[in-house]
Amino acid sequence: MTNFLFNIKNHYLRVAIAELVDEAMKAAGRPHYQFSQQWDAGSMAQADVIFTEMVAGEWYLCQDLFQHAPEQYTLLFSRTMNTLP
């Protein structure tokens, strides 16, 4: 089973990514997967793919948490946009 972990505050972005993942997994014939939004050490240890958003420098604040991630995982992140252009 493939575990996808989300740490994305923007509801619409999170739903859009989940829909894309759902379509991709169904197209690949891999019906066994799950989504989680529990951002803790236990969830990190089980995650195969991690979607997160961070501001510059936040990665360094989360290093202790990422030590619980499995040996092989994929991390995808977007930049947090707090202000409008």
PDB file with one MODEL, atoms N, CA, C and O in Angstrom:
MODEL        1
ATOM      1  N   MET A   1       0.839  -1.171   0.000  1.00  0.00           N
ATOM      2  CA  MET A   1       0.000   0.000   0.000  1.00  0.00           C
ATOM      3  C   MET A   1       0.891   1.244   0.000  1.00  0.00           C
ATOM      4  O   MET A   1       1.894   1.314   0.709  1.00  0.00           O
ATOM      5  N   THR A   2       0.497   2.208  -0.807  1.00  0.00           N
ATOM      6  CA  THR A   2       1.226   3.466  -0.895  1.00  0.00           C
ATOM      7  C   THR A   2       0.564   4.490   0.027  1.00  0.00           C
ATOM      8  O   THR A   2      -0.649   4.691  -0.028  1.00  0.00           O
ATOM      9  N   ASN A   3       1.358   5.125   0.862  1.00  0.00           N
ATOM     10  CA  ASN A   3       0.853   6.115   1.808  1.00  0.00           C
ATOM     11  C   ASN A   3       1.280   7.519   1.376  1.00  0.00           C
ATOM     12  O   ASN A   3       2.465   7.789   1.184  1.00  0.00           O
ATOM     13  N   PHE A   4       0.300   8.400   1.229  1.00  0.00           N
ATOM     14  CA  PHE A   4       0.538   9.794   0.857  1.00  0.00           C
ATOM     15  C   PHE A   4       0.255  10.666   2.071  1.00  0.00           C
ATOM     16  O   PHE A   4      -0.834  10.603   2.640  1.00  0.00           O
ATOM     17  N   LEU A   5       1.220  11.473   2.467  1.00  0.00           N
ATOM     18  CA  LEU A   5       1.078  12.355   3.626  1.00  0.00           C
ATOM     19  C   LEU A   5       0.997  13.801   3.150  1.00  0.00           C
ATOM     20  O   LEU A   5       1.831  14.250   2.365  1.00  0.00           O
ATOM     21  N   PHE A   6      -0.007  14.525   3.626  1.00  0.00           N
ATOM     22  CA  PHE A   6      -0.219  15.924   3.244  1.00  0.00           C
ATOM     23  C   PHE A   6       0.029  16.843   4.432  1.00  0.00           C
ATOM     24  O   PHE A   6      -0.447  16.587   5.538  1.00  0.00           O
ATOM     25  N   ASN A   7       0.767  17.899   4.197  1.00  0.00           N
ATOM     26  CA  ASN A   7       0.924  18.997   5.152  1.00  0.00           C
ATOM     27  C   ASN A   7       0.714  20.284   4.359  1.00  0.00           C
ATOM     28  O   ASN A   7       1.635  21.084   4.191  1.00  0.00           O
ATOM     29  N   ILE A   8      -0.494  20.465   3.883  1.00  0.00           N
ATOM     30  CA  ILE A   8      -0.834  21.611   3.040  1.00  0.00           C
ATOM     31  C   ILE A   8      -2.058  22.293   3.648  1.00  0.00           C
ATOM     32  O   ILE A   8      -3.113  21.676   3.793  1.00  0.00           O
ATOM     33  N   LYS A   9      -1.908  23.561   3.998  1.00  0.00           N
ATOM     34  CA  LYS A   9      -2.997  24.303   4.634  1.00  0.00           C
ATOM     35  C   LYS A   9      -4.080  24.714   3.641  1.00  0.00           C
ATOM     36  O   LYS A   9      -5.259  24.771   3.990  1.00  0.00           O
ATOM     37  N   ASN A  10      -3.682  24.997   2.423  1.00  0.00           N
ATOM     38  CA  ASN A  10      -4.633  25.454   1.409  1.00  0.00           C
ATOM     39  C   ASN A  10      -5.537  24.288   1.004  1.00  0.00           C
ATOM     40  O   ASN A  10      -5.099  23.340   0.353  1.00  0.00           O
ATOM     41  N   HIS A  11      -6.783  24.379   1.395  1.00  0.00           N
ATOM     42  CA  HIS A  11      -7.745  23.298   1.148  1.00  0.00           C
ATOM     43  C   HIS A  11      -7.865  22.960  -0.337  1.00  0.00           C
ATOM     44  O   HIS A  11      -7.875  21.786  -0.705  1.00  0.00           O
ATOM     45  N   TYR A  12      -7.954  23.967  -1.178  1.00  0.00           N
ATOM     46  CA  TYR A  12      -8.154  23.743  -2.614  1.00  0.00           C
ATOM     47  C   TYR A  12      -6.934  23.085  -3.246  1.00  0.00           C
ATOM     48  O   TYR A  12      -7.080  22.211  -4.100  1.00  0.00           O
ATOM     49  N   LEU A  13      -5.745  23.488  -2.844  1.00  0.00           N
ATOM     50  CA  LEU A  13      -4.530  22.860  -3.360  1.00  0.00           C
ATOM     51  C   LEU A  13      -4.454  21.406  -2.901  1.00  0.00           C
ATOM     52  O   LEU A  13      -4.103  20.525  -3.684  1.00  0.00           O
ATOM     53  N   ARG A  14      -4.782  21.156  -1.641  1.00  0.00           N
ATOM     54  CA  ARG A  14      -4.754  19.795  -1.100  1.00  0.00           C
ATOM     55  C   ARG A  14      -5.749  18.887  -1.831  1.00  0.00           C
ATOM     56  O   ARG A  14      -5.415  17.754  -2.179  1.00  0.00           O
ATOM     57  N   VAL A  15      -6.955  19.376  -2.061  1.00  0.00           N
ATOM     58  CA  VAL A  15      -7.968  18.583  -2.769  1.00  0.00           C
ATOM     59  C   VAL A  15      -7.541  18.333  -4.215  1.00  0.00           C
ATOM     60  O   VAL A  15      -7.720  17.230  -4.733  1.00  0.00           O
ATOM     61  N   ALA A  16      -6.978  19.347  -4.865  1.00  0.00           N
ATOM     62  CA  ALA A  16      -6.530  19.195  -6.255  1.00  0.00           C
ATOM     63  C   ALA A  16      -5.427  18.145  -6.364  1.00  0.00           C
ATOM     64  O   ALA A  16      -5.458  17.301  -7.260  1.00  0.00           O
ATOM     65  N   ILE A  17      -4.465  18.195  -5.465  1.00  0.00           N
ATOM     66  CA  ILE A  17      -3.378  17.210  -5.497  1.00  0.00           C
ATOM     67  C   ILE A  17      -3.927  15.812  -5.218  1.00  0.00           C
ATOM     68  O   ILE A  17      -3.536  14.846  -5.873  1.00  0.00           O
ATOM     69  N   ALA A  18      -4.827  15.707  -4.251  1.00  0.00           N
ATOM     70  CA  ALA A  18      -5.419  14.406  -3.934  1.00  0.00           C
ATOM     71  C   ALA A  18      -6.171  13.832  -5.138  1.00  0.00           C
ATOM     72  O   ALA A  18      -6.101  12.631  -5.397  1.00  0.00           O
ATOM     73  N   GLU A  19      -6.885  14.682  -5.871  1.00  0.00           N
ATOM     74  CA  GLU A  19      -7.609  14.215  -7.061  1.00  0.00           C
ATOM     75  C   GLU A  19      -6.646  13.749  -8.145  1.00  0.00           C
ATOM     76  O   GLU A  19      -6.890  12.734  -8.796  1.00  0.00           O
ATOM     77  N   LEU A  20      -5.553  14.483  -8.343  1.00  0.00           N
ATOM     78  CA  LEU A  20      -4.550  14.072  -9.331  1.00  0.00           C
ATOM     79  C   LEU A  20      -3.911  12.744  -8.946  1.00  0.00           C
ATOM     80  O   LEU A  20      -3.714  11.876  -9.796  1.00  0.00           O
ATOM     81  N   VAL A  21      -3.592  12.589  -7.674  1.00  0.00           N
ATOM     82  CA  VAL A  21      -3.008  11.334  -7.196  1.00  0.00           C
ATOM     83  C   VAL A  21      -4.006  10.194  -7.383  1.00  0.00           C
ATOM     84  O   VAL A  21      -3.638   9.107  -7.829  1.00  0.00           O
ATOM     85  N   ASP A  22      -5.265  10.445  -7.043  1.00  0.00           N
ATOM     86  CA  ASP A  22      -6.310   9.434  -7.196  1.00  0.00           C
ATOM     87  C   ASP A  22      -6.424   8.969  -8.648  1.00  0.00           C
ATOM     88  O   ASP A  22      -6.480   7.768  -8.915  1.00  0.00           O
ATOM     89  N   GLU A  23      -6.460   9.907  -9.572  1.00  0.00           N
ATOM     90  CA  GLU A  23      -6.539   9.553 -10.993  1.00  0.00           C
ATOM     91  C   GLU A  23      -5.301   8.783 -11.450  1.00  0.00           C
ATOM     92  O   GLU A  23      -5.412   7.801 -12.184  1.00  0.00           O
ATOM     93  N   ALA A  24      -4.121   9.233 -11.014  1.00  0.00           N
ATOM     94  CA  ALA A  24      -2.883   8.562 -11.413  1.00  0.00           C
ATOM     95  C   ALA A  24      -2.814   7.140 -10.865  1.00  0.00           C
ATOM     96  O   ALA A  24      -2.399   6.219 -11.569  1.00  0.00           O
ATOM     97  N   MET A  25      -3.216   6.962  -9.623  1.00  0.00           N
ATOM     98  CA  MET A  25      -3.170   5.622  -9.029  1.00  0.00           C
ATOM     99  C   MET A  25      -4.168   4.687  -9.705  1.00  0.00           C
ATOM    100  O   MET A  25      -3.864   3.517  -9.936  1.00  0.00           O
ATOM    101  N   LYS A  26      -5.353   5.194 -10.021  1.00  0.00           N
ATOM    102  CA  LYS A  26      -6.338   4.366 -10.717  1.00  0.00           C
ATOM    103  C   LYS A  26      -5.863   4.015 -12.122  1.00  0.00           C
ATOM    104  O   LYS A  26      -6.034   2.880 -12.566  1.00  0.00           O
ATOM    105  N   ALA A  27      -5.271   4.971 -12.820  1.00  0.00           N
ATOM    106  CA  ALA A  27      -4.760   4.723 -14.168  1.00  0.00           C
ATOM    107  C   ALA A  27      -3.616   3.709 -14.153  1.00  0.00           C
ATOM    108  O   ALA A  27      -3.443   2.943 -15.101  1.00  0.00           O
ATOM    109  N   ALA A  28      -2.843   3.711 -13.076  1.00  0.00           N
ATOM    110  CA  ALA A  28      -1.720   2.778 -12.959  1.00  0.00           C
ATOM    111  C   ALA A  28      -2.161   1.410 -12.452  1.00  0.00           C
ATOM    112  O   ALA A  28      -1.350   0.488 -12.357  1.00  0.00           O
ATOM    113  N   GLY A  29      -3.446   1.277 -12.127  1.00  0.00           N
ATOM    114  CA  GLY A  29      -3.946  -0.001 -11.637  1.00  0.00           C
ATOM    115  C   GLY A  29      -3.481  -0.322 -10.229  1.00  0.00           C
ATOM    116  O   GLY A  29      -3.323  -1.489  -9.870  1.00  0.00           O
ATOM    117  N   ARG A  30      -3.265   0.707  -9.437  1.00  0.00           N
ATOM    118  CA  ARG A  30      -2.814   0.520  -8.044  1.00  0.00           C
ATOM    119  C   ARG A  30      -3.908   1.025  -7.101  1.00  0.00           C
ATOM    120  O   ARG A  30      -3.866   2.174  -6.660  1.00  0.00           O
ATOM    121  N   PRO A  31      -4.873   0.180  -6.794  1.00  0.00           N
ATOM    122  CA  PRO A  31      -6.023   0.626  -6.003  1.00  0.00           C
ATOM    123  C   PRO A  31      -5.757   0.736  -4.501  1.00  0.00           C
ATOM    124  O   PRO A  31      -6.602   1.248  -3.767  1.00  0.00           O
ATOM    125  N   HIS A  32      -4.611   0.269  -4.035  1.00  0.00           N
ATOM    126  CA  HIS A  32      -4.339   0.247  -2.598  1.00  0.00           C
ATOM    127  C   HIS A  32      -3.425   1.406  -2.211  1.00  0.00           C
ATOM    128  O   HIS A  32      -2.204   1.328  -2.348  1.00  0.00           O
ATOM    129  N   TYR A  33      -4.041   2.478  -1.727  1.00  0.00           N
ATOM    130  CA  TYR A  33      -3.295   3.648  -1.269  1.00  0.00           C
ATOM    131  C   TYR A  33      -4.164   4.397  -0.274  1.00  0.00           C
ATOM    132  O   TYR A  33      -5.379   4.205  -0.217  1.00  0.00           O
ATOM    133  N   GLN A  34      -3.527   5.245   0.503  1.00  0.00           N
ATOM    134  CA  GLN A  34      -4.291   6.043   1.454  1.00  0.00           C
ATOM    135  C   GLN A  34      -3.664   7.413   1.626  1.00  0.00           C
ATOM    136  O   GLN A  34      -2.469   7.607   1.401  1.00  0.00           O
ATOM    137  N   PHE A  35      -4.505   8.361   2.034  1.00  0.00           N
ATOM    138  CA  PHE A  35      -4.077   9.728   2.295  1.00  0.00           C
ATOM    139  C   PHE A  35      -4.103   9.974   3.798  1.00  0.00           C
ATOM    140  O   PHE A  35      -4.959   9.446   4.508  1.00  0.00           O
ATOM    141  N   SER A  36      -3.163  10.775   4.273  1.00  0.00           N
ATOM    142  CA  SER A  36      -3.125  11.140   5.685  1.00  0.00           C
ATOM    143  C   SER A  36      -2.755  12.617   5.800  1.00  0.00           C
ATOM    144  O   SER A  36      -2.007  13.153   4.981  1.00  0.00           O
ATOM    145  N   GLN A  37      -3.296  13.261   6.836  1.00  0.00           N
ATOM    146  CA  GLN A  37      -2.933  14.644   7.132  1.00  0.00           C
ATOM    147  C   GLN A  37      -2.343  14.760   8.531  1.00  0.00           C
ATOM    148  O   GLN A  37      -2.175  15.867   9.041  1.00  0.00           O
ATOM    149  N   GLN A  38      -2.032  13.639   9.151  1.00  0.00           N
ATOM    150  CA  GLN A  38      -1.446  13.621  10.489  1.00  0.00           C
ATOM    151  C   GLN A  38       0.040  13.918  10.371  1.00  0.00           C
ATOM    152  O   GLN A  38       0.815  13.043   9.985  1.00  0.00           O
ATOM    153  N   TRP A  39       0.442  15.120  10.694  1.00  0.00           N
ATOM    154  CA  TRP A  39       1.831  15.540  10.552  1.00  0.00           C
ATOM    155  C   TRP A  39       2.553  15.248  11.857  1.00  0.00           C
ATOM    156  O   TRP A  39       2.737  16.141  12.685  1.00  0.00           O
ATOM    157  N   ASP A  40       2.969  13.979  12.044  1.00  0.00           N
ATOM    158  CA  ASP A  40       3.700  13.581  13.241  1.00  0.00           C
ATOM    159  C   ASP A  40       4.722  12.507  12.860  1.00  0.00           C
ATOM    160  O   ASP A  40       4.774  12.052  11.717  1.00  0.00           O
ATOM    161  N   ALA A  41       5.527  12.118  13.843  1.00  0.00           N
ATOM    162  CA  ALA A  41       6.604  11.160  13.572  1.00  0.00           C
ATOM    163  C   ALA A  41       6.074   9.823  13.075  1.00  0.00           C
ATOM    164  O   ALA A  41       6.672   9.222  12.182  1.00  0.00           O
ATOM    165  N   GLY A  42       4.971   9.344  13.629  1.00  0.00           N
ATOM    166  CA  GLY A  42       4.408   8.064  13.204  1.00  0.00           C
ATOM    167  C   GLY A  42       3.954   8.073  11.760  1.00  0.00           C
ATOM    168  O   GLY A  42       4.198   7.123  11.017  1.00  0.00           O
ATOM    169  N   SER A  43       3.290   9.151  11.365  1.00  0.00           N
ATOM    170  CA  SER A  43       2.834   9.266   9.971  1.00  0.00           C
ATOM    171  C   SER A  43       4.014   9.420   9.027  1.00  0.00           C
ATOM    172  O   SER A  43       4.011   8.876   7.922  1.00  0.00           O
ATOM    173  N   MET A  44       5.023  10.164   9.466  1.00  0.00           N
ATOM    174  CA  MET A  44       6.221  10.325   8.635  1.00  0.00           C
ATOM    175  C   MET A  44       6.895   8.984   8.393  1.00  0.00           C
ATOM    176  O   MET A  44       7.396   8.724   7.299  1.00  0.00           O
ATOM    177  N   ALA A  45       6.909   8.133   9.415  1.00  0.00           N
ATOM    178  CA  ALA A  45       7.573   6.831   9.298  1.00  0.00           C
ATOM    179  C   ALA A  45       6.870   5.917   8.299  1.00  0.00           C
ATOM    180  O   ALA A  45       7.498   5.019   7.739  1.00  0.00           O
ATOM    181  N   GLN A  46       5.575   6.132   8.068  1.00  0.00           N
ATOM    182  CA  GLN A  46       4.819   5.282   7.155  1.00  0.00           C
ATOM    183  C   GLN A  46       4.642   5.885   5.771  1.00  0.00           C
ATOM    184  O   GLN A  46       4.166   5.202   4.864  1.00  0.00           O
ATOM    185  N   ALA A  47       5.011   7.142   5.586  1.00  0.00           N
ATOM    186  CA  ALA A  47       4.749   7.837   4.323  1.00  0.00           C
ATOM    187  C   ALA A  47       5.702   7.391   3.218  1.00  0.00           C
ATOM    188  O   ALA A  47       6.907   7.246   3.426  1.00  0.00           O
ATOM    189  N   ASP A  48       5.128   7.181   2.048  1.00  0.00           N
ATOM    190  CA  ASP A  48       5.926   6.911   0.855  1.00  0.00           C
ATOM    191  C   ASP A  48       6.127   8.192   0.059  1.00  0.00           C
ATOM    192  O   ASP A  48       7.175   8.400  -0.552  1.00  0.00           O
ATOM    193  N   VAL A  49       5.109   9.047   0.072  1.00  0.00           N
ATOM    194  CA  VAL A  49       5.162  10.328  -0.635  1.00  0.00           C
ATOM    195  C   VAL A  49       4.654  11.396   0.324  1.00  0.00           C
ATOM    196  O   VAL A  49       3.605  11.237   0.949  1.00  0.00           O
ATOM    197  N   ILE A  50       5.407  12.482   0.432  1.00  0.00           N
ATOM    198  CA  ILE A  50       5.042  13.570   1.336  1.00  0.00           C
ATOM    199  C   ILE A  50       4.841  14.838   0.524  1.00  0.00           C
ATOM    200  O   ILE A  50       5.732  15.265  -0.210  1.00  0.00           O
ATOM    201  N   PHE A  51       3.658  15.439   0.661  1.00  0.00           N
ATOM    202  CA  PHE A  51       3.350  16.722   0.038  1.00  0.00           C
ATOM    203  C   PHE A  51       3.317  17.761   1.156  1.00  0.00           C
ATOM    204  O   PHE A  51       2.586  17.596   2.133  1.00  0.00           O
ATOM    205  N   THR A  52       4.095  18.817   1.023  1.00  0.00           N
ATOM    206  CA  THR A  52       4.110  19.853   2.043  1.00  0.00           C
ATOM    207  C   THR A  52       4.347  21.209   1.428  1.00  0.00           C
ATOM    208  O   THR A  52       4.807  21.317   0.291  1.00  0.00           O
ATOM    209  N   GLU A  53       4.034  22.242   2.180  1.00  0.00           N
ATOM    210  CA  GLU A  53       4.342  23.603   1.773  1.00  0.00           C
ATOM    211  C   GLU A  53       5.160  24.225   2.890  1.00  0.00           C
ATOM    212  O   GLU A  53       4.890  24.008   4.072  1.00  0.00           O
ATOM    213  N   MET A  54       6.154  24.996   2.505  1.00  0.00           N
ATOM    214  CA  MET A  54       7.051  25.591   3.490  1.00  0.00           C
ATOM    215  C   MET A  54       7.476  26.974   3.042  1.00  0.00           C
ATOM    216  O   MET A  54       7.510  27.290   1.853  1.00  0.00           O
ATOM    217  N   VAL A  55       7.797  27.779   4.027  1.00  0.00           N
ATOM    218  CA  VAL A  55       8.407  29.069   3.734  1.00  0.00           C
ATOM    219  C   VAL A  55       9.914  28.855   3.764  1.00  0.00           C
ATOM    220  O   VAL A  55      10.394  27.842   4.272  1.00  0.00           O
ATOM    221  N   ALA A  56      10.649  29.803   3.225  1.00  0.00           N
ATOM    222  CA  ALA A  56      12.106  29.685   3.181  1.00  0.00           C
ATOM    223  C   ALA A  56      12.655  29.461   4.591  1.00  0.00           C
ATOM    224  O   ALA A  56      12.300  30.184   5.522  1.00  0.00           O
ATOM    225  N   GLY A  57      13.502  28.481   4.739  1.00  0.00           N
ATOM    226  CA  GLY A  57      14.134  28.197   6.018  1.00  0.00           C
ATOM    227  C   GLY A  57      13.364  27.235   6.909  1.00  0.00           C
ATOM    228  O   GLY A  57      13.928  26.721   7.875  1.00  0.00           O
ATOM    229  N   GLU A  58      12.115  26.981   6.622  1.00  0.00           N
ATOM    230  CA  GLU A  58      11.310  26.091   7.466  1.00  0.00           C
ATOM    231  C   GLU A  58      11.814  24.654   7.410  1.00  0.00           C
ATOM    232  O   GLU A  58      11.639  23.900   8.368  1.00  0.00           O
ATOM    233  N   TRP A  59      12.430  24.270   6.312  1.00  0.00           N
ATOM    234  CA  TRP A  59      12.981  22.917   6.166  1.00  0.00           C
ATOM    235  C   TRP A  59      13.912  22.608   7.331  1.00  0.00           C
ATOM    236  O   TRP A  59      13.883  21.506   7.878  1.00  0.00           O
ATOM    237  N   TYR A  60      14.738  23.580   7.709  1.00  0.00           N
ATOM    238  CA  TYR A  60      15.702  23.356   8.777  1.00  0.00           C
ATOM    239  C   TYR A  60      15.011  23.176  10.129  1.00  0.00           C
ATOM    240  O   TYR A  60      15.534  22.480  11.000  1.00  0.00           O
ATOM    241  N   LEU A  61      13.853  23.791  10.313  1.00  0.00           N
ATOM    242  CA  LEU A  61      13.114  23.633  11.559  1.00  0.00           C
ATOM    243  C   LEU A  61      12.475  22.250  11.651  1.00  0.00           C
ATOM    244  O   LEU A  61      12.185  21.780  12.751  1.00  0.00           O
ATOM    245  N   CYS A  62      12.255  21.599  10.529  1.00  0.00           N
ATOM    246  CA  CYS A  62      11.577  20.292  10.499  1.00  0.00           C
ATOM    247  C   CYS A  62      12.550  19.131  10.397  1.00  0.00           C
ATOM    248  O   CYS A  62      12.114  17.985  10.284  1.00  0.00           O
ATOM    249  N   GLN A  63      13.840  19.382  10.431  1.00  0.00           N
ATOM    250  CA  GLN A  63      14.797  18.299  10.230  1.00  0.00           C
ATOM    251  C   GLN A  63      14.611  17.144  11.201  1.00  0.00           C
ATOM    252  O   GLN A  63      14.742  15.984  10.810  1.00  0.00           O
ATOM    253  N   ASP A  64      14.306  17.442  12.464  1.00  0.00           N
ATOM    254  CA  ASP A  64      14.105  16.364  13.440  1.00  0.00           C
ATOM    255  C   ASP A  64      12.928  15.484  13.046  1.00  0.00           C
ATOM    256  O   ASP A  64      12.993  14.263  13.188  1.00  0.00           O
ATOM    257  N   LEU A  65      11.858  16.087  12.555  1.00  0.00           N
ATOM    258  CA  LEU A  65      10.685  15.328  12.140  1.00  0.00           C
ATOM    259  C   LEU A  65      10.992  14.459  10.920  1.00  0.00           C
ATOM    260  O   LEU A  65      10.528  13.321  10.840  1.00  0.00           O
ATOM    261  N   PHE A  66      11.769  14.984   9.970  1.00  0.00           N
ATOM    262  CA  PHE A  66      12.088  14.220   8.762  1.00  0.00           C
ATOM    263  C   PHE A  66      13.020  13.036   9.051  1.00  0.00           C
ATOM    264  O   PHE A  66      13.156  12.148   8.209  1.00  0.00           O
ATOM    265  N   GLN A  67      13.650  13.007  10.203  1.00  0.00           N
ATOM    266  CA  GLN A  67      14.478  11.860  10.558  1.00  0.00           C
ATOM    267  C   GLN A  67      13.633  10.611  10.773  1.00  0.00           C
ATOM    268  O   GLN A  67      14.156   9.498  10.722  1.00  0.00           O
ATOM    269  N   HIS A  68      12.328  10.781  11.013  1.00  0.00           N
ATOM    270  CA  HIS A  68      11.433   9.642  11.207  1.00  0.00           C
ATOM    271  C   HIS A  68      10.906   9.091   9.886  1.00  0.00           C
ATOM    272  O   HIS A  68      10.260   8.043   9.868  1.00  0.00           O
ATOM    273  N   ALA A  69      11.169   9.774   8.801  1.00  0.00           N
ATOM    274  CA  ALA A  69      10.697   9.324   7.484  1.00  0.00           C
ATOM    275  C   ALA A  69      11.429   8.037   7.098  1.00  0.00           C
ATOM    276  O   ALA A  69      12.563   7.813   7.522  1.00  0.00           O
ATOM    277  N   PRO A  70      10.779   7.199   6.297  1.00  0.00           N
ATOM    278  CA  PRO A  70      11.439   5.961   5.866  1.00  0.00           C
ATOM    279  C   PRO A  70      12.683   6.271   5.031  1.00  0.00           C
ATOM    280  O   PRO A  70      12.886   7.397   4.577  1.00  0.00           O
ATOM    281  N   GLU A  71      13.488   5.262   4.846  1.00  0.00           N
ATOM    282  CA  GLU A  71      14.739   5.455   4.127  1.00  0.00           C
ATOM    283  C   GLU A  71      14.503   5.984   2.715  1.00  0.00           C
ATOM    284  O   GLU A  71      15.245   6.844   2.241  1.00  0.00           O
ATOM    285  N   GLN A  72      13.490   5.480   2.053  1.00  0.00           N
ATOM    286  CA  GLN A  72      13.175   5.939   0.700  1.00  0.00           C
ATOM    287  C   GLN A  72      11.770   6.520   0.687  1.00  0.00           C
ATOM    288  O   GLN A  72      10.786   5.808   0.884  1.00  0.00           O
ATOM    289  N   TYR A  73      11.696   7.812   0.455  1.00  0.00           N
ATOM    290  CA  TYR A  73      10.414   8.476   0.323  1.00  0.00           C
ATOM    291  C   TYR A  73      10.581   9.617  -0.668  1.00  0.00           C
ATOM    292  O   TYR A  73      11.701  10.016  -0.986  1.00  0.00           O
ATOM    293  N   THR A  74       9.478  10.132  -1.144  1.00  0.00           N
ATOM    294  CA  THR A  74       9.500  11.242  -2.079  1.00  0.00           C
ATOM    295  C   THR A  74       8.892  12.445  -1.388  1.00  0.00           C
ATOM    296  O   THR A  74       7.802  12.357  -0.823  1.00  0.00           O
ATOM    297  N   LEU A  75       9.588  13.565  -1.429  1.00  0.00           N
ATOM    298  CA  LEU A  75       9.106  14.796  -0.815  1.00  0.00           C
ATOM    299  C   LEU A  75       8.816  15.806  -1.908  1.00  0.00           C
ATOM    300  O   LEU A  75       9.700  16.145  -2.695  1.00  0.00           O
ATOM    301  N   LEU A  76       7.592  16.284  -1.960  1.00  0.00           N
ATOM    302  CA  LEU A  76       7.185  17.303  -2.914  1.00  0.00           C
ATOM    303  C   LEU A  76       6.673  18.490  -2.119  1.00  0.00           C
ATOM    304  O   LEU A  76       5.808  18.327  -1.259  1.00  0.00           O
ATOM    305  N   PHE A  77       7.188  19.678  -2.388  1.00  0.00           N
ATOM    306  CA  PHE A  77       6.712  20.816  -1.622  1.00  0.00           C
ATOM    307  C   PHE A  77       6.505  22.019  -2.506  1.00  0.00           C
ATOM    308  O   PHE A  77       7.098  22.160  -3.576  1.00  0.00           O
ATOM    309  N   SER A  78       5.633  22.882  -2.012  1.00  0.00           N
ATOM    310  CA  SER A  78       5.374  24.136  -2.708  1.00  0.00           C
ATOM    311  C   SER A  78       5.678  25.275  -1.756  1.00  0.00           C
ATOM    312  O   SER A  78       5.676  25.103  -0.537  1.00  0.00           O
ATOM    313  N   ARG A  79       5.932  26.414  -2.314  1.00  0.00           N
ATOM    314  CA  ARG A  79       6.227  27.588  -1.513  1.00  0.00           C
ATOM    315  C   ARG A  79       4.930  28.163  -0.967  1.00  0.00           C
ATOM    316  O   ARG A  79       3.954  28.291  -1.705  1.00  0.00           O
ATOM    317  N   THR A  80       4.906  28.504   0.292  1.00  0.00           N
ATOM    318  CA  THR A  80       3.747  29.099   0.902  1.00  0.00           C
ATOM    319  C   THR A  80       3.592  30.534   0.405  1.00  0.00           C
ATOM    320  O   THR A  80       4.541  31.318   0.429  1.00  0.00           O
ATOM    321  N   MET A  81       2.415  30.856  -0.035  1.00  0.00           N
ATOM    322  CA  MET A  81       2.140  32.202  -0.543  1.00  0.00           C
ATOM    323  C   MET A  81       1.241  32.913   0.455  1.00  0.00           C
ATOM    324  O   MET A  81       0.026  32.719   0.438  1.00  0.00           O
ATOM    325  N   ASN A  82       1.814  33.723   1.315  1.00  0.00           N
ATOM    326  CA  ASN A  82       1.038  34.413   2.335  1.00  0.00           C
ATOM    327  C   ASN A  82       0.531  35.779   1.871  1.00  0.00           C
ATOM    328  O   ASN A  82      -0.400  36.324   2.464  1.00  0.00           O
ATOM    329  N   THR A  83       1.118  36.324   0.842  1.00  0.00           N
ATOM    330  CA  THR A  83       0.721  37.648   0.367  1.00  0.00           C
ATOM    331  C   THR A  83       0.368  37.592  -1.094  1.00  0.00           C
ATOM    332  O   THR A  83       0.885  36.767  -1.847  1.00  0.00           O
ATOM    333  N   LEU A  84      -0.505  38.464  -1.480  1.00  0.00           N
ATOM    334  CA  LEU A  84      -0.877  38.562  -2.893  1.00  0.00           C
ATOM    335  C   LEU A  84       0.142  39.430  -3.619  1.00  0.00           C
ATOM    336  O   LEU A  84       0.681  40.369  -3.034  1.00  0.00           O
ATOM    337  N   PRO A  85       0.417  39.125  -4.898  1.00  0.00           N
ATOM    338  CA  PRO A  85       1.390  39.925  -5.651  1.00  0.00           C
ATOM    339  C   PRO A  85       0.880  41.330  -5.918  1.00  0.00           C
ATOM    340  O   PRO A  85       1.577  42.132  -6.540  1.00  0.00           O
TER     341      PRO A  85
ENDMDL
END
